[in-house]
Amino acid sequence: MNARTHVLPIRTPEGIVFAQTLASPIARFMAWAIDLLCLLAVLAPLNALLATLRVVSADLAQALSLLLFFALSLGYGMILEWHWRGQTVGKKLFRLRVVDAQGLRLQFDQIVIRNLVRAVDILPVFYLVGGLACLLSRRAQRLGDIAANTVVIRMPRLAQPDLDQISAGKFNSLLAYPHLAARLRQRVTPPEAAVALQAIVRRNTLEPAARVALFQELAALFRAKAPFPPEALEGLTDEQYVRNVTEALYRPRPGADTAAGRGLRESNHGIE
């Protein structure tokens, strides 16, 4: 049996290893407590309406109340984790996020599975089964995470990255197209931005072949997000293009979609 670990290592096809910090069972429980309060706040007025059914049948009213709780609980987790990329209200407050255990993009079926298995994890009370599974799992996974091949990571607050080591005073042709740069900031996810930043920072430590392959893959990803006109890309290698994209993501021009830029910095997954 492998020893318990507090980080999730992710190895790219080029052999580059990144690491993300796993959330502790205590942090996950606190996030769930916040989510439970949110659910109870929504259920309170609905239960008040169901109380009128007690005149007809107290058992029917209680059964409908339980069904409503489980339906809202499932819908709450599925909808928010999908639209907020692995986060709920509680996870946002505690800076936690659900991700694929192999570092791939989180899929909707994974979110469905982990939330359906929640009905087992929550047994008998207060997530006793899920809590024990987290304590025994080397990656702090509850049964739903194991079934869905997901983990919950912690996103520490990061200082503003040293962008001077990216641009070093070089001209960035992409910034001449602010509407396309803004589109990049809207479409590039925080993990993708973090990988690009770390690739630039660590480029001199990579083997030549791995370096070329990594930047080729990143360049193809970003070109698909927001195509720039040929004149903006003329003479740029894949590495130079990724460098320009990274600077546009983390250091937009003043007043140019700064909220998106802040979102990338604050939602950075802490890849290091």
C-alpha positions in Angstrom: 0.0 0.0 0.0 1.4 3.4 -1.0 2.1 5.9 1.7 -0.4 8.8 2.1 0.6 11.9 0.1 -0.4 15.6 0.4 0.3 16.5 -3.2 -1.0 15.3 -6.6 1.9 15.0 -9.1 1.0 15.5 -12.7 3.4 14.4 -15.5 2.9 15.8 -18.9 3.7 13.7 -22.1 7.0 15.6 -22.3 8.1 14.4 -18.9 7.5 17.6 -17.0 6.1 17.1 -13.5 3.8 19.6 -11.8 2.2 19.3 -8.3 -1.0 20.4 -6.8 -1.8 20.4 -3.1 -4.5 18.0 -2.0 -7.3 19.3 0.3 -7.4 17.9 3.8 -10.5 16.1 5.1 -11.0 18.9 7.6 -11.0 21.6 4.9 -13.4 19.5 2.9 -15.8 19.0 5.8 -15.8 22.8 6.5 -16.6 23.5 2.9 -19.4 20.9 3.0 -20.8 22.6 6.2 -21.0 25.9 4.3 -22.8 24.2 1.4 -25.2 22.5 3.8 -26.1 25.9 5.2 -26.7 27.2 1.7 -29.0 24.2 1.0 -30.9 24.7 4.3 -31.4 28.3 3.4 -33.0 27.3 0.1 -35.0 24.5 1.7 -36.5 26.6 4.6 -39.2 28.4 2.5 -39.9 25.2 0.5 -40.4 23.2 3.6 -42.7 25.9 4.9 -44.9 25.4 1.8 -44.8 21.6 2.3 -46.0 22.1 5.9 -49.4 22.7 4.5 -49.5 19.1 3.4 -49.3 17.9 7.0 -52.9 18.6 7.3 -53.5 15.9 4.7 -50.7 13.5 5.7 -47.7 14.1 7.9 -45.9 11.1 6.4 -46.4 12.4 2.9 -45.1 15.8 3.9 -42.0 14.3 5.5 -41.3 12.0 2.6 -41.5 14.9 0.1 -39.3 17.0 2.3 -36.6 14.2 2.3 -36.9 13.8 -1.5 -36.6 17.5 -2.0 -33.5 17.7 0.2 -31.7 14.9 -1.8 -32.8 16.3 -5.1 -31.5 19.8 -4.3 -28.4 18.4 -2.8 -27.5 16.5 -5.9 -28.5 19.4 -8.2 -26.6 21.9 -6.1 -23.4 19.9 -6.4 -23.7 19.0 -10.0 -24.7 22.4 -11.4 -22.2 24.4 -9.4 -19.3 22.1 -9.9 -19.9 22.0 -13.6 -20.4 25.8 -14.1 -17.8 26.8 -11.6 -15.2 24.3 -12.8 -15.2 22.0 -9.8 -16.3 24.5 -7.1 -19.3 25.1 -4.9 -20.0 28.0 -2.6 -18.1 26.2 0.3 -15.2 25.2 -1.9 -14.8 28.8 -3.2 -14.7 30.1 0.4 -12.0 27.6 1.4 -10.2 27.8 -2.0 -10.8 24.1 -2.9 -11.6 22.6 -6.3 -12.5 19.2 -7.7 -10.2 18.1 -10.5 -9.5 15.0 -12.5 -7.0 12.7 -10.7 -4.7 12.6 -13.8 -4.8 16.4 -14.4 -7.1 16.1 -17.4 -10.2 18.3 -17.9 -13.0 17.6 -15.5 -15.9 15.9 -17.3 -19.6 16.2 -16.5 -20.0 12.5 -16.0 -17.3 12.6 -13.3 -19.3 15.3 -11.5 -22.5 13.3 -11.8 -20.8 10.1 -10.5 -19.1 11.8 -7.5 -22.4 13.5 -6.5 -24.5 10.3 -6.9 -22.1 8.4 -4.6 -22.4 11.2 -2.1 -25.5 9.3 -0.8 -23.2 6.6 0.4 -20.4 8.8 1.6 -22.8 10.8 3.8 -23.8 7.7 5.8 -24.6 7.2 8.6 -24.3 10.8 9.6 -22.0 13.8 8.9 -20.1 12.0 6.2 -18.7 9.3 8.4 -18.2 6.9 5.5 -16.7 9.6 3.3 -14.5 10.9 6.1 -13.1 7.5 6.8 -12.4 7.0 3.1 -10.6 10.3 3.0 -8.4 9.4 6.0 -7.5 6.0 4.6 -7.0 7.1 0.9 -3.5 8.2 0.0 -5.0 11.0 -2.1 -7.7 12.0 0.4 -10.5 10.7 -1.8 -14.0 9.9 -0.6 -15.8 7.0 -2.3 -17.4 9.4 -4.8 -13.9 10.6 -5.8 -12.6 7.1 -6.2 -15.6 6.1 -8.4 -15.3 9.3 -10.5 -11.4 9.4 -10.6 -11.3 12.8 -9.1 -9.5 14.6 -6.2 -10.1 17.8 -4.4 -7.1 20.2 -4.4 -6.4 23.3 -2.3 -5.5 26.5 -4.2 -3.2 28.7 -2.0 -3.1 32.4 -2.5 -0.2 33.2 -4.8 1.8 36.3 -5.1 1.8 38.1 -8.5 4.2 36.2 -10.7 7.4 37.9 -11.8 6.4 38.8 -15.3 9.7 40.5 -16.0 11.2 37.1 -16.5 8.6 36.4 -19.1 8.8 39.5 -21.3 12.1 41.0 -20.3 11.2 44.2 -22.2 10.4 42.3 -25.4 7.8 43.7 -27.8 4.5 41.7 -27.5 2.6 41.9 -30.9 -0.5 40.3 -29.4 -1.2 43.3 -27.1 -1.8 45.3 -30.3 -5.1 43.4 -30.6 -6.8 44.0 -27.2 -10.1 42.4 -28.3 -8.4 39.2 -29.1 -6.2 39.3 -26.0 -9.5 39.8 -24.0 -10.9 36.7 -25.7 -7.9 34.7 -24.6 -8.4 35.8 -21.0 -12.0 34.7 -21.2 -11.3 31.3 -22.8 -8.1 30.1 -21.2 -8.7 28.3 -17.9 -6.6 29.0 -14.8 -4.8 25.6 -15.0 -3.9 26.2 -18.7 -2.5 29.6 -17.8 -0.5 28.2 -14.9 1.0 25.5 -17.0 2.1 28.1 -19.6 3.6 30.3 -17.0 5.6 27.5 -15.4 6.7 26.3 -18.9 8.1 29.8 -19.6 9.8 30.0 -16.2 11.3 26.5 -16.4 12.1 26.5 -20.1 15.9 26.5 -19.6 15.7 23.3 -17.4 14.0 21.3 -20.1 15.6 18.9 -22.6 15.7 20.5 -26.1 13.3 17.9 -27.6 10.9 18.1 -24.7 11.1 21.9 -24.8 10.1 22.1 -28.4 7.3 19.5 -28.0 5.8 21.2 -24.9 5.7 24.7 -26.5 4.4 23.3 -29.7 1.5 21.7 -27.8 0.8 24.8 -25.8 0.9 27.1 -28.9 -1.6 24.8 -30.7 -3.9 25.0 -27.6 -3.9 28.8 -27.5 -4.2 29.3 -31.2 -7.4 27.4 -31.1 -8.7 29.6 -28.3 -8.3 32.9 -30.1 -6.8 33.1 -33.6 -4.7 36.2 -34.2 -4.1 37.6 -37.6 -1.0 36.4 -39.5 0.8 39.8 -39.1 0.7 39.4 -35.3 2.4 36.0 -35.5 4.9 36.7 -38.2 8.4 35.5 -37.2 7.3 34.1 -33.8 8.4 30.6 -32.8 6.0 28.5 -30.7 7.9 29.4 -27.6 7.8 33.2 -28.3 4.1 32.9 -29.1 3.4 31.2 -25.7 5.5 33.8 -23.9 3.4 36.5 -25.5 0.2 34.7 -24.7 1.3 34.3 -21.1 2.1 38.0 -20.7 -1.3 38.9 -22.2 -3.0 36.6 -19.7 -1.3 37.8 -16.6 -0.5 41.4 -17.5 -3.2 42.9 -19.6 -3.1 46.6 -20.6 -4.6 49.0 -18.0 -8.4 48.8 -18.2 -8.4 45.9 -20.6 -10.4 43.1 -19.0 -8.6 43.3 -15.7 -11.2 41.3 -14.0 -10.4 38.3 -16.2 -6.7 38.8 -15.5 -7.4 38.8 -11.7 -9.5 35.7 -12.1 -6.6 33.9 -13.7 -4.2 35.0 -11.0 -6.5 34.2 -8.0 -7.8 31.0 -9.4 -4.3 29.7 -10.3 -4.1 26.1 -9.1 -0.8 26.6 -7.5 1.1 24.4 -9.9 4.8 24.4 -8.9 
